[in-house]
Structure formats: C-alpha cells, structure tokens
Amino acid sequence: MNMSALDNFAADPRRLHYGEFYQLRTPVRRDNAPTVVVVGNCQAESLRILLDSTGAVNSFRIPAIHEWTAEDVALMEHVLGSADVLVMQPVRDDYRDLPCGTNQLALLLPAHGRVVRFPVLRFDALMPYQAIIRSPIDPSLNPPVVPYHDLRTLAIASGRDALGVSVEPAVFRELAALSVSELRLREQDHDTVVVSDFLETSPVWHTINHPDNSTLMFLARRVLAAIGVTGEVRDPGRELLGGLDAPVDPDAARALGVEVAGRDSWWPAPSEDIEQAQLAFYREHPEIVSAGLKRHGKRLEMLGLV
C-alpha cells in the first residue's frame, strides 16, 4: 500500500472516531486505574462513557459488535491482551460468523483478566405495542420510517382488526411485570449484573431498547461495583441514547402511575405515514409477519390483538 492510500485509510472518519482502537492514537491512561474494554451494542458505548466519567477506569471507544469485521476481531487480540476487565453483553459464540462471542473474547484476556457481563436491556412497559422483530431471511432488515414494529400494525397485516381494542389497566401492569421478569431471566441465565430491580420503578425510556440516562447510570454503578472500583458516575448532560423518542402509551402510563409529558408522537416527527409504509413493507416481507406473530404471540393475546 502506498503512502497516499495509507493517508486515506487513516483519514477515514469512522476510523478516526475509533482512533485508539484502530491504533491511530495512543490511549490516554490514568495511573493505577484498571483498563476496561466495553463490548456490545449501542448500550455498551453509553455504559463506557459513564464508566469513564468516574475517572476510576481506563477505556476507549470500540465499534458496536454488530459492525465488526475480521480485522476488528484481530485487533481485539491486541486490545484485550493488555486489559484488566472485559465488560460485555452476552454474545453467542461465532456471532455473525466471527469468533467474537463473550466466551471466545474472554480467552484473549491476560491471566489476571476477568469478565463482567451486563444484560441486553429491553423494557416495553410504557410502549406495550412496540416490538423488535428479526426477519428469518435477513436479520439486519428493519422496517421503514422507524426501526421498530407496532403490534397493532402487525395484527392488521395478518388480517386482524386492531381498531377499537380496549385494554384493562391490570393488563398493562401485567405486561410491565412480564417485561421485568424477562430481563431478570436473562440476568440469571447469563450471570450478569442486575438491572431488573430498577425497571420496577418504570423509568421512561426513549424506545424499548434505548434506555434513559437514569437507567444507564444505575447500570454503570452496578458494573463499577462488580469491577471492584469506586467513583461517582456523572450525568453527561445529554441523553446518551436520545436520538429518537417513541410515543408513550397514555393508558399504560396511567396504569403504572407514571406522568409523562410531550411523548404522544414520534420525535423527530417522521415525514411519512408509519403505518402505511410498514404495511407495504409487510406485503413485501410476509416472513416477518409470521416471525412477529410467533415471537410476540403472548403479548398480542394480552393486548387483544389476536
């Protein structure tokens, strides 16, 4: 590779953003602080920012694991070889056909290194109709306009009438308890730090998988305790995962005793009709309708949509 190509390679905006990971910059180190490597989805980088805010650990940005290539996995050997703690969401072996599962990456740690697992966070108590559904043909496929599915729209796509359905407050409370219990089960199955007890306070998230700062800060404190260091988790002054706000269901909020203002529609407001765009999407991808009906069958039944 000639020098011009190398310069272009180094100047790539994404690689510059993750400059320490791609060895374009030397990481700044705090003396006598453990080096932690935080791996996972978008929740992972938010957690890392909060851990770093304490001044009690050393860390730097790492790309979200669903973006990794073989080059990134190779770079992780260097990163983890000098790490003290791998802080990671549970990821199965050979995820996306790469040796980057949690157990696989743990093998790259030095003898003294250890793993702290944190759960994949999802909470739909205040957004009971919102769902994530993966296509069995192309798991990366998202619906148009917003990257979330609405179970009412899914029901219409399957030939059911979702209009005029009335849900009792007790059902919304039962659904909230189910969401907490599902997270608690994931915590137990994967031996992660515990966050499910905080969800019992019904925090107001941005979407079902984008927690608000209060939840992320609670998670960061639990992770710090698991690492065995002390420090103040500082509020970053902005919502770390607040780029997109979903509507909060007013009936669910009332049933849970939560007061929410200004969350009656998507923000930023989409320019397209979400329901019509997604119904057209379902006509092109009927396998997603089938997958959604199977995955969310219990919730659809509780909401009176089947």
C-alpha positions in Angstrom: 0.0 0.0 0.0 1.5 3.4 -1.0 1.6 6.4 1.4 -1.4 8.1 -0.3 -3.5 5.0 0.3 -2.3 4.8 3.9 -3.2 8.5 4.4 -6.7 7.9 3.1 -7.0 4.8 5.3 -6.0 6.8 8.4 -8.3 9.8 7.5 -11.4 7.7 7.2 -13.9 9.4 9.6 -15.1 6.2 11.2 -11.6 5.0 11.9 -10.7 8.4 13.3 -13.7 8.2 15.6 -12.4 4.9 16.9 -8.8 6.1 16.7 -7.5 4.3 19.8 -9.0 1.1 18.7 -7.5 1.3 15.2 -4.1 2.3 16.7 -4.2 5.8 15.1 -3.9 7.4 18.6 -2.4 6.3 21.8 -5.0 5.9 24.6 -4.8 8.3 27.5 -4.1 6.3 30.7 -4.9 7.1 34.3 -2.3 5.8 36.7 -3.4 2.9 39.0 -6.8 2.6 37.2 -7.9 -0.7 35.6 -8.2 -0.9 31.9 -11.7 -1.9 30.9 -12.9 -3.0 27.5 -16.6 -2.5 26.9 -18.2 -4.5 24.1 -21.8 -4.8 22.9 -24.4 -2.8 21.1 -25.2 0.9 21.4 -25.9 0.4 25.1 -22.2 -0.6 25.5 -20.8 2.7 24.4 -23.2 4.6 26.6 -22.1 2.5 29.5 -18.4 3.1 28.7 -18.9 6.8 28.7 -20.5 6.7 32.1 -17.8 4.4 33.5 -15.1 6.7 32.1 -16.8 9.7 33.7 -15.8 8.4 37.1 -12.1 8.7 36.4 -11.7 5.3 38.1 -11.1 3.3 34.9 -9.2 3.5 31.6 -11.2 2.9 28.4 -11.7 4.0 24.8 -14.3 3.7 22.1 -14.8 0.3 20.4 -17.2 -0.2 17.5 -20.5 -1.8 18.1 -20.1 -5.6 17.8 -22.7 -5.9 15.0 -20.4 -3.8 12.9 -17.2 -5.9 13.4 -15.2 -7.4 10.6 -12.4 -10.0 10.7 -10.0 -7.1 11.1 -11.8 -5.8 14.2 -11.7 -9.3 15.8 -7.9 -9.4 15.1 -7.5 -6.0 16.7 -9.3 -7.2 19.8 -6.5 -9.6 20.5 -4.2 -6.6 21.0 -6.8 -4.7 22.9 -7.7 -7.5 25.3 -4.2 -8.6 25.7 -3.5 -5.6 27.9 -6.9 -5.3 29.6 -7.9 -6.0 33.2 -11.6 -6.4 32.7 -13.9 -7.2 29.7 -17.3 -5.7 30.3 -19.6 -7.3 27.8 -23.2 -8.1 26.9 -23.8 -11.9 26.5 -22.9 -12.7 22.8 -23.1 -16.3 21.5 -20.0 -18.0 20.0 -19.2 -17.2 16.4 -21.7 -14.3 16.2 -22.0 -13.2 12.6 -19.6 -16.0 11.7 -16.8 -14.3 13.7 -15.0 -15.7 16.8 -16.3 -12.8 18.9 -18.7 -14.4 21.4 -18.3 -13.4 25.0 -16.6 -16.7 26.0 -14.3 -16.5 22.9 -13.2 -13.0 23.7 -12.6 -13.8 27.3 -9.9 -16.3 26.2 -7.9 -13.3 24.9 -7.6 -11.7 28.3 -4.3 -12.0 30.3 -4.2 -14.4 33.2 -5.4 -11.8 35.7 -8.2 -10.5 33.4 -11.8 -11.2 34.2 -15.3 -10.7 32.7 -18.2 -8.6 33.9 -21.4 -9.3 32.0 -24.2 -6.9 31.7 -27.6 -7.7 30.2 -29.1 -6.6 26.9 -31.6 -4.1 28.1 -35.2 -4.0 26.8 -38.3 -2.6 28.5 -41.6 -2.2 26.8 -43.9 -1.4 29.8 -44.7 2.2 28.6 -44.6 1.2 24.9 -46.5 -2.1 25.0 -47.2 -2.1 21.3 -43.6 -1.5 20.2 -41.6 -4.6 19.2 -38.3 -5.7 17.6 -38.8 -8.4 15.0 -36.0 -10.0 13.0 -36.5 -11.4 9.5 -35.6 -15.1 9.4 -34.2 -14.4 5.9 -32.3 -11.2 6.6 -31.9 -10.4 10.4 -30.5 -7.0 9.6 -33.6 -5.9 7.9 -35.5 -3.0 9.6 -39.0 -1.7 8.8 -39.2 1.7 7.0 -39.6 5.1 8.7 -38.7 4.0 12.2 -36.7 0.8 13.0 -39.4 -0.6 15.3 -42.6 -2.6 14.7 -46.1 -1.8 16.1 -48.0 -4.9 17.1 -51.3 -3.2 16.0 -49.9 -2.7 12.5 -48.6 -6.3 12.6 -52.1 -7.5 13.5 -53.6 -5.6 10.6 -51.0 -7.1 8.2 -52.1 -10.6 9.4 -55.7 -9.9 8.6 -56.9 -9.0 12.1 -58.8 -5.8 13.1 -56.8 -3.8 15.6 -59.3 -0.9 15.8 -61.3 -0.3 19.0 -59.4 -2.7 21.1 -59.7 -1.9 24.8 -57.1 -3.0 27.3 -57.7 -3.0 31.1 -55.2 -1.3 33.4 -54.4 -4.6 35.1 -53.2 -6.0 31.7 -50.7 -3.1 31.3 -49.4 -3.8 34.8 -49.1 -7.5 34.0 -47.2 -6.7 30.8 -44.8 -4.4 32.7 -44.2 -7.2 35.2 -43.6 -9.6 32.3 -41.0 -7.2 30.8 -39.2 -7.0 34.1 -39.3 -10.8 34.6 -37.9 -11.4 31.1 -34.9 -9.2 31.9 -34.5 -10.9 35.2 -34.4 -14.3 33.5 -31.7 -13.1 31.1 -29.7 -11.8 34.0 -29.9 -15.2 35.7 -29.2 -17.2 32.6 -26.1 -15.2 31.7 -24.8 -14.3 35.2 -24.9 -10.6 34.5 -25.1 -7.6 36.8 -28.7 -6.9 37.9 -30.7 -4.1 36.5 -34.2 -5.6 36.6 -34.9 -4.2 40.0 -34.5 -0.6 38.7 -37.1 -1.4 35.9 -39.7 -1.9 38.6 -39.7 1.9 39.1 -41.0 2.2 35.4 -38.3 4.5 34.0 -39.3 6.4 30.9 -37.1 5.2 28.0 -36.6 6.6 24.6 -37.5 3.4 22.8 -37.8 -0.2 24.1 -34.1 -0.8 23.7 -32.7 2.8 24.2 -32.7 3.4 28.0 -32.8 6.8 29.5 -29.8 8.2 31.4 -31.2 7.2 34.8 -31.2 3.5 33.8 -27.8 3.7 32.2 -26.3 5.4 35.3 -27.8 2.7 37.5 -26.3 0.1 35.2 -22.9 1.8 35.4 -22.9 1.9 39.2 -23.7 -1.9 39.3 -20.8 -2.5 36.8 -18.4 -0.4 38.8 -19.3 -2.4 41.9 -18.7 -5.7 40.0 -15.3 -4.4 38.8 -14.5 -3.5 42.4 -13.7 0.2 42.0 -15.4 3.3 43.4 -16.2 6.5 41.7 -19.0 8.9 41.0 -21.0 8.2 37.8 -21.5 11.7 36.4 -24.6 12.7 34.3 -23.2 13.5 30.8 -25.6 16.5 30.4 -27.3 15.0 27.4 -29.4 11.9 26.9 -26.9 9.4 25.6 -29.5 7.4 23.6 -32.0 10.1 23.0 -31.7 10.5 19.2 -35.2 9.0 18.7 -38.2 9.1 21.1 -41.1 6.8 20.6 -44.6 7.6 21.8 -45.5 6.6 25.3 -48.9 4.9 25.5 -51.1 7.0 27.8 -53.2 4.1 29.0 -50.1 2.2 30.0 -48.6 5.2 31.7 -51.8 5.8 33.8 -52.0 2.1 34.7 -48.4 2.3 36.0 -48.8 5.7 37.8 -46.3 7.4 35.5 -46.7 11.0 34.4 -45.2 11.7 31.0 -45.5 14.9 29.0 -44.7 15.6 25.4 -44.4 11.9 24.3 -47.6 11.4 22.3 -45.9 11.0 19.0 -42.5 10.1 17.5 -39.7 12.6 17.8 -38.2 13.8 15.5 -41.6 13.6 13.7 -41.3 11.3 10.6 -42.3 12.8 7.2 -44.1 9.5 6.2 -47.1 7.7 7.4 -45.6 4.9 9.5 -48.5 2.5 9.4 -49.0 2.6 5.6 -45.2 2.4 4.9 -44.9 -0.6 7.2 -48.0 -2.4 5.9 -46.4 -2.1 2.4 -43.2 -3.5 3.9 -45.1 -6.5 5.4 -46.6 -7.2 2.0 -43.1 -7.5 0.6 -41.8 -9.5 3.6 -44.6 -11.8 4.8 -42.0 -13.9 6.7 -41.6 -11.0 9.1 -45.3 -11.1 9.9 -45.1 -14.8 10.6 -42.0 -14.3 12.8 -43.6 -11.5 14.7 -46.8 -13.4 15.4 -44.7 -16.3 16.7 -42.3 -14.3 18.8 -44.8 -11.9 20.3 -47.8 -14.2 20.5 -48.4 -13.9 24.2 -48.2 -10.1 24.2 -50.5 -9.9 21.1 -53.0 -12.1 23.0 -52.8 -10.0 26.2 -53.4 -6.8 24.2 -56.4 -8.3 22.5 -54.8 -8.3 19.0 -55.3 -12.0 18.3 
